[in-house]
Amino acid sequence: MAEAAVPTILFTATWLSMRDLQLALYVSIGAALVLLAIRLVQRSTVQFVLNALFGIGIGWYFVHRSAASGGSEQEQALAYFLPGLLYNGGYAVVLAFTCLIGWPLVGFMVGSITGDPTAWHSDKQVVRLCSRLTWLLVAPCILRVAIQAPIWIAGGNGGMDPDTAVAALGVLKIVLGWPLQLAALGAMVWLLSRNRTPVEPDAAPA
């Protein structure tokens, strides 16, 4: 969680206090690199740090695109948060589409474990279960977009002070990040724990 939260906190705080967008970007990258070094020293997984660095890199690209098109510094700061909105929106659309066409994404995860990627689809009960589990993955993405997109739009069109919008987006990116994802995973575990799996017990011996 720190890998995702710390760079965002530092970016937002640096921009709001120093009014220097480039410095804010450098500070967020520097923080991610420090976390990467710590992970390497501890010999623990670096996946989440690399994910954070990738996200910062995409955010940096959007900032420079905004600058190239003549956007103000406030608009550039808002652009840093646009990739996250686009990612969550696209992810939600793709996962929802797999449910609507009857081939929920979680089913393919089940298939990868069983060794047959499509055999699960022949059992309607499995399909229903996988659809519910997939919708639980969709829910956090929809919630993030529903809450953050209006703030992002308002900050860009003058409906909200841009600095207030940047601060709100920085906080919401953390609050609606891992905590919301963990809640969704917890709901998935709860759903499975309620004996909703289609697995039938072995028949009793004669």
N, C-alpha and C positions, 0 to 999 in steps of 0.2 A: 504493500500500500504506500509506503514511503516513497518508492520510486515514482509513483504517479503524482503524489500529493506535493512533495517538496519542490520540484521544479515549477509547478503551477503557482504555489504560494509565493515563491521568490519572484517569479515573473510579474505577478500581479502587484506585489508589494513594491518592487523596484520601480515599476512604471508609475504607480500612483505617487510614490514619494520623490523620485528623481526626475520624472518626466523625460526619461531617456530610453527610447524603445530599443535601440541597439544594445545598450547596457543591460536592459531587462532580459533580452534574448541570451546574451553572453552569460549572465548570472544563472539563468535556468539551465543552460547547457553545462556550465561548470559544475553546478550541483549534481546533475545527472552523472557526469564523469567521476565526481568524487564518490558517489554511491556505487558506480561501476567498479572503481578501485577497491572499495571496501568489500564488495561481493567477491572479487577475485582473490583478495587476501584471505577471506574466510572460506574460499573454495566452495561457495554456494552458487546456486543458479543465478545467471545473469539475464535470464529471459525478460524479466519485468523491466530491468534497467534499459535493455536494448529496445524494448517496446516504447519506453518513455522517450528515449533518444530519437527514435523514429518519429514519434508524435511531434516532438519539438521541431525536428527537421521539416516535417510537412507544414507545421505552423509557420516556421520561418519563411518557407516558400510562399505561402499565402500572404504574409506580411510584405514581402518584396513585390509580389504581384500587385498588391494594393498601392504600394509606393510608386510602382512603374505607371500605374493608371492615374496618378495624381491625387491619391487619397491623402487626407490629412493624417497627422500622427495618431489622432484618436481613432480614425477609421482603420489605420494599420494595426493598432492595438486590438481592435475588435476582430480584425481578420485572423488574428492568432487563434481565436476560438472557433472559427468557421469549420475547419476540417473535422473537429469532433462532432459538430452538428450534422455534417454531411455523412460522416461514417455511421453514426447512430441511425439516421434516417434511412440510409441505404441498407444497412444491416436489418433493420426492422422490416423493410419492404421485401427483401429477399426471403427472410424466414417466414413472414406472413404468407408470401406467395406459395412456399412449399407446403404450408398447411392447407391453403385454399384449394390446391390442386390434388390434395390427398397423398402427398409424398413428403411428410414433415422431415426436416433435416435431422432431428434426433434419431429417426429410424435408420438413417445411414450410419450413424454412430453405433447403433445396436448391430447393424450388419457388419461393420468392421470388426466387431468383437467376435461375432459368431462365425465369421469367415465367409458368409454369403451376403453380399451387400443388398440384395432385394428380397430374400426369402421372407422377411418380416412382413412385407406388404400383403402377403396372402392371408394374414390373420387380421380381421377387422378390429379386434380388441386391441391388438398391438398398435395398429395404426391410430386408434383413438387415444391410447395412452401416449404415444409419441407426439401426437398433435398437441395434447395438453402440455407436455413437457416443453415443446418448442415454443408454444405461446408464452410460457413462463420466461423464456429467454427473450422474447420479443418485448414483453411488458416494460423492462427497464429502459430500453432504447426509445420506446414511444414516450415514456414519461420524461426522459431527458430532453427530447426534442420539444415536447409540449410546453415544458417550463422554460427552457433556455432560449428557444427560437424567438418568442415574442420580445424578450429582453434584448437579444442581439439586434433584431429589426428596429426596436425603439431607440436603441443607442445609435444606430446608423442613420435614422431619418429625423432625429431631433425630438422624438417623443420622450426621450429620457436623456439625462446628462450622460455623455459618453464615459466619463470616469466612473460614474455610478454603475453603468452597465458593465464595464470591465471588471469592477470589484465584485458585482453580483455574479457574473459568469465565472470568475475565478473561484469563488466560494462554492457555487453550485456544481462546478466540475468535480470538486472533491467530494462534496456531500452526496452527489448523485452518481459517484463513480463506484469504487469498490464496495462501499456499504450497501448500495442498491443491488449490485451484482451478487454479493453474498446473500442478501435476502432472497433473491430469485433462486439461487442454488439451494438455499434452505427450504424454500417452498417445494422445489423439485424432490428433495429428499423426503419431505413430509408426505408428498403425494405418493411416492413409492412405498413409504413405510405403512401406508394405510391399506396394504394388501390389494392395491389396484393393478398389480402386474398380472398379465395373462398366463403366467406360468402355473400349470396345474400340478398338484402334488402327485407323486407316484402312486399308482394303484396299490392297494394293500395286497400282500401275498395271500393266495388261496389257502 
